[in-house]
Amino acid sequence: MKLAKYRHPNGTIHVGLIEDFTAVPLNLSGGQYNCLADVLESDNPAEVTEFLADPDGRVSLGKVLLLPPIDQQEVWAAGVTYRRSQVARIADSAVARTCYEQVYKAPRPELFFKATPHRVVGPNQPVRLRRDSQWTVPEPELTLVLNSHLQLVGFTIGNDMSSRDIGGENPLYLPQAKIFDACCSIGPCITLPEAMPPEDTIQIQMSVRREEEVVFAETTSVSQMARSFDNLIAWLARENSFPDGVFLLTGTGIVPPAEFALRGGDVVEIAISGVGTLINPVVQG
C-alpha cells in the first residue's frame, strides 16, 4: 500500500492511496485525521487508509502533481553506513580521515539533521546547487518514515544533496554542505512496511542524465548496509523526541567519482524496490 500527497487538477491538495496508476483520495473531513502524518500516527495506517479511501474521487496519476509526502516532520540522515561512503568521505577530507575510519565500525553512528519541510522538494521539483560550491553530488538513500513514537510506519526515497567540497574542506562545515534550500528531495510516495520486499532484496539505482545522455549510473543494495534499521532508529531516539514524526535517510552506497559534479540542467533519477522512482531536475542556486 502506497500513500502520497498530490495537487488535484482543480488546485486542491489531497492525501491519497496510489494504486493502478491512479490516486484515490482519502476523506480527511471527519476531524480525527487531517493530514498524512495523522494517518501514519494511527494504530493501523493500512486499515485507516482503506476506511478513508473515496473511490469516487479516483484520478489518473498523469493528471495530478505529486508533492513531497511530508507535513511537519523533521528530516534527519545517517552517514557512513556503507563502505563506499566511508571510502569517499575519507578521500574528501584528509583532516577528518580518522573520524570517518572509526565511525563506520563504531557503536554510535553518524546522525545529523538534514532539513525542515520547507527545504524539501518532491517528485519533478528541482533540487538546487549551492552558489558557493563547485562539487555537489546526489546521494540516493532508502528513507525510513517514523511516527512520533519512533515506530517505523513506512519507506520512501530520499536524495541527500551534498556539497562535497565544502564538507571536505573541514568536517565542521558539514551542516553547510548538507543543509540549504532545496537540499533534499523525498518521494514519490510512502510505502507501508507490509508492502515492501524483504530488506535484503531492496535495490537502489541512480542515474544522472545530462542533455539526454546518461553521465552516471550505479546500483547498490540495502544488504550492503553496515547497520540495521532498528540500530539507526534506536540511536536517533536517544535523548530526542519528534512530536510530529521524522524521516530518516539511511545513508548512501552510491558515490559518483571525484571528477563528477552535478550541473544545472541535469536530471537525477532514483529507483528503490517497493517504493518507485524519484526524479528531480537540478538547478543552479
VENFEN-V842594 format. One record per backbone hydrogen bond with DSSP energy under -0.5 kcal/mol. CO is the residue of the C=O (numbers start at 1). NH is the residue of the N-H. E is the energy in kcal/mol with one decimal. If there is no record, write none. Layout:
co/nh/e
CO/NH/E
CO/NH/E
This chain:
co/nh/e
1/192/-2.7
2/18/-2.7
3/190/-3.0
4/16/-2.9
5/67/-2.8
6/8/-0.6
6/14/-3.0
7/65/-2.0
8/11/-2.7
12/8/-3.4
14/6/-2.4
15/26/-2.9
16/4/-2.3
16/18/-0.5
17/19/-0.6
17/24/-2.8
18/2/-0.6
19/22/-1.3
21/61/-2.3
22/19/-2.1
23/25/-0.6
23/59/-1.9
24/17/-2.9
25/54/-2.7
26/28/-1.0
32/34/-0.5
35/39/-1.4
36/40/-2.2
37/41/-1.4
38/42/-0.6
39/42/-1.0
44/48/-2.4
45/49/-2.5
46/50/-2.2
47/51/-2.1
48/52/-2.3
49/53/-1.6
52/27/-2.8
53/55/-0.6
54/57/-2.0
55/58/-1.6
59/23/-3.0
60/63/-1.8
61/64/-1.1
64/66/-0.6
65/7/-2.6
67/5/-0.6
68/70/-2.4
74/247/-2.5
75/114/-2.8
75/115/-1.9
76/249/-2.6
77/112/-2.7
79/110/-0.7
81/226/-3.2
82/86/-1.8
83/87/-2.3
84/88/-1.9
85/89/-2.6
86/90/-2.1
87/91/-2.0
88/92/-2.1
89/93/-1.7
94/97/-1.0
96/100/-2.2
97/101/-2.2
98/102/-2.0
99/103/-2.4
100/104/-0.9
102/105/-0.9
102/106/-1.1
109/111/-0.7
110/79/-2.0
112/77/-2.5
115/75/-2.1
116/119/-2.0
117/120/-1.6
119/183/-0.6
119/184/-1.1
121/186/-2.3
122/125/-1.9
127/283/-2.4
129/285/-1.7
130/133/-1.1
135/164/-1.7
135/165/-1.0
136/262/-2.8
137/162/-2.4
139/160/-2.5
141/158/-2.4
142/250/-2.0
143/156/-2.3
144/146/-0.6
144/248/-2.7
145/153/-2.8
145/154/-1.1
146/246/-2.1
147/150/-2.1
148/242/-0.5
151/147/-1.8
151/153/-0.8
154/145/-2.9
155/191/-2.8
156/143/-2.8
157/187/-1.7
158/141/-2.7
158/160/-0.6
159/161/-1.4
159/185/-1.3
162/137/-2.5
162/164/-1.1
163/167/-2.2
164/168/-2.1
165/169/-1.1
166/170/-1.0
170/173/-2.5
171/174/-1.5
173/176/-0.7
173/177/-1.8
174/178/-1.5
175/179/-3.0
177/163/-2.2
178/180/-0.6
180/183/-1.3
182/128/-2.1
183/161/-1.5
184/121/-2.5
185/159/-2.3
187/157/-1.3
190/3/-2.9
190/192/-0.5
191/155/-1.9
192/195/-2.0
193/196/-1.7
198/201/-2.1
199/202/-1.4
202/222/-2.5
203/273/-1.9
204/220/-2.7
205/271/-2.5
206/218/-2.3
207/269/-2.8
208/215/-2.6
208/216/-1.1
209/267/-2.1
210/213/-1.6
213/210/-3.2
213/215/-0.7
216/208/-2.6
218/206/-2.4
220/204/-2.7
221/224/-2.1
222/225/-2.0
228/232/-2.0
229/233/-2.6
230/234/-2.5
231/235/-2.0
232/236/-2.3
233/237/-2.0
234/238/-0.5
235/238/-0.9
237/240/-1.5
242/245/-2.0
245/74/-1.2
246/146/-2.7
247/76/-3.2
247/249/-0.5
248/144/-2.9
249/78/-2.2
257/260/-2.2
263/266/-2.1
266/282/-2.4
267/209/-2.7
268/280/-2.5
269/207/-2.3
270/278/-3.3
271/205/-2.9
272/275/-2.0
272/276/-2.0
276/272/-2.3
277/279/-0.5
278/270/-2.7
279/124/-3.8
280/268/-3.0
281/127/-2.3
282/265/-3.2
283/129/-2.3
